[in-house]
Amino acid sequence: MTRPTTHILRLLKWGRILARHGALRGLEAEPTTPAPVKRLCRIARFGTIQPKEPDYAGAFRAIGPAAIKLGQTLATRPDIVGEEAAQNLLTLQDKLPPVPFEEIKAEIEAGLDGPIEKFFASIEPDPVGAASIAQVHRAVTVEGRDVAIKVLRPGIKKKFARDIETYEWAAAHVEAMGGEAARLRPALTIANFKRWTNRELDLRREAASASELAEAMKSEPDYHIPEIDWDRTSGSIMTLEWVDGIKISQLDELKAAGHDMPHLANRLVLTFLKQAIAAGFFHADMHQGNLFVRADGTIVAIDFGIMGRINRQARLWLAEILYGLTTGNYKRVAEIHFEAKYVPSYHNVDEFATALRAVGEPMRGKPVHELSVGQMLDGLFAITRDFDMKTQPHLLLLQKTMVMVEGVATALNPEINMWDTSAPYVRRWIREELGPESAIADSINENMATLKRLPDLVRRIEEKFPTKGGAPEPPPLPEIPLIWEKKAHQGNSGFWRYAFTALIAGGAGAAAMWMWG
């Protein structure tokens, strides 16, 4: 097991890297930044030579692959981090330094268990994209098909495991402080992040996800998932159909090609809603680097390492929440939060509805570029604190993807109104799912299923059934000894608790303030 001093040194090193790249300068200059956080920023940058312009992408690349994933998310939100920072962070998506081809060739032959000539007639040695976890090379199969080969970077699994171990250690200590830190449940959040990344590091899982999403979206004529070549796919190698198109981040090229930008933005939003609400299975890494537009206007998605799932009950709640916010029915939105147990039952539904109205009314009917994201986030965070709402880790992927989709859609069409775009689809889906015909069909299916389970239910009648709620059972969390507990027998646990609280709380505050403005 890694020693606590190793974790602390890693955290300090990451803070130092941010400072050296100028990434903490804006945070230190922000008037609303708490004084302790400013002091930590000054300590972190002491003695460093910083560039004239902050290099956020360089800082994340230097920290490691897990930090790069964070940067990719922030690149979709120029309204939060600023246009210059967003453009800088865009380079994290597929313009990282590539691994030499000789190493990649060795990985391909090891992954496919045979000489490269057995599978491919030719492979371009220069990658078409190099991301945080893998890089992609264009190739031609021995049968003559144009394909893309995705290859994991050598040693990437070890690097991710090391960083996540430190995240787990820090999260356990932050949560042990109680109060606001415990309410946000960082340990469970990191546990979910660990599961997501472990899936992303197995390219067979990614290939299966692509195949499943293609089935779910086959009725969408303007949305395409590349076909998987299963004979040339393994845990570290994935081969799929080559995609010809313009990357969705290349706005000038899209306009020059004659694409209807508002139409693309609307279609992107509706495609995401169909995945999340209708299918309950969605592409959860929809940043600009993973979306292309073909000549005929078809949107093509790639990179299915991170996928999200939502069960039917949660999807019904989500659809009603979106529609309620769109129509101003805050009372129903509040009721759903209580039904899903997102808000503890000792609070008042009507008071919660009023709080939602205070945040929702200023947003309704306005295009995204007219909204004050800072004020909106302040209002939402205040509500979660005032009504003791805990973080719902099972919804984090959905929240992250909604942020990404909004960012990409806004870049395509700054005038887009997310509510107006979403409302017709959500209204139609709710009518189909909650209408009388659906209710009758659901009742019949539920009653028949209950009858089939009756013998087993009788045998288990005295067992305690799970209470109704929106969250699935959380995964087991690792046992992590707290540093102040380890020092307790030496009589200085109070000092360690105080010192670590100052270190981590300040660092967490710095990260949060930098990320959200």
Salt bridges, closest charged atoms under 4 A:
GLU28 OE1 - ARG45 NE 2.87
ASP79 OD2 - ARG77 NH2 2.50
ASP94 OD2 - LYS247 NZ 1.94
GLU143 OE1 - ARG145 NH2 3.96
GLU143 OE1 - ARG232 NH2 2.67
ASP146 OD2 - ARG138 NH2 3.71
ASP163 OD1 - ARG162 NH2 3.08
GLU168 OE2 - LYS194 NZ 3.25
GLU180 OE2 - ARG183 NH2 2.54
GLU200 OE2 - LYS69 NZ 2.84
ASP202 OD1 - ARG204 NE 3.29
GLU206 OE1 - LYS150 NZ 3.02
GLU212 OE1 - ARG309 NH2 2.86
GLU220 OE2 - LYS274 NZ 3.16
ASP229 OD2 - ARG145 NH2 3.16
ASP229 OD2 - ARG232 NH1 2.86
GLU241 OE1 - HIS224 NE2 3.24
GLU241 OE2 - ARG294 NH2 3.23
ASP285 OD2 - LYS69 NZ 3.69
ASP285 OD1 - LYS400 NZ 3.82
ASP303 OD1 - LYS150 NZ 3.01
GLU320 OE1 - ARG332 NE 2.99
GLU335 OE1 - ARG332 NH1 3.35
GLU339 OE2 - ARG332 NH1 2.85
ASP350 OD1 - LYS331 NZ 3.26
GLU361 OE2 - ARG364 NE 3.16
ASP388 OD2 - HIS347 NE2 2.89
GLU406 OE1 - ARG77 NH1 3.08
GLU415 OE2 - HIS369 NE2 3.74
GLU433 OE1 - ARG312 NH2 2.77
ASP442 OD2 - ARG312 NH2 3.01
ASP456 OD1 - ARG459 NH2 3.56
ASP456 OD2 - ARG460 NH1 3.36
GLU463 OE1 - ARG460 NE 3.14
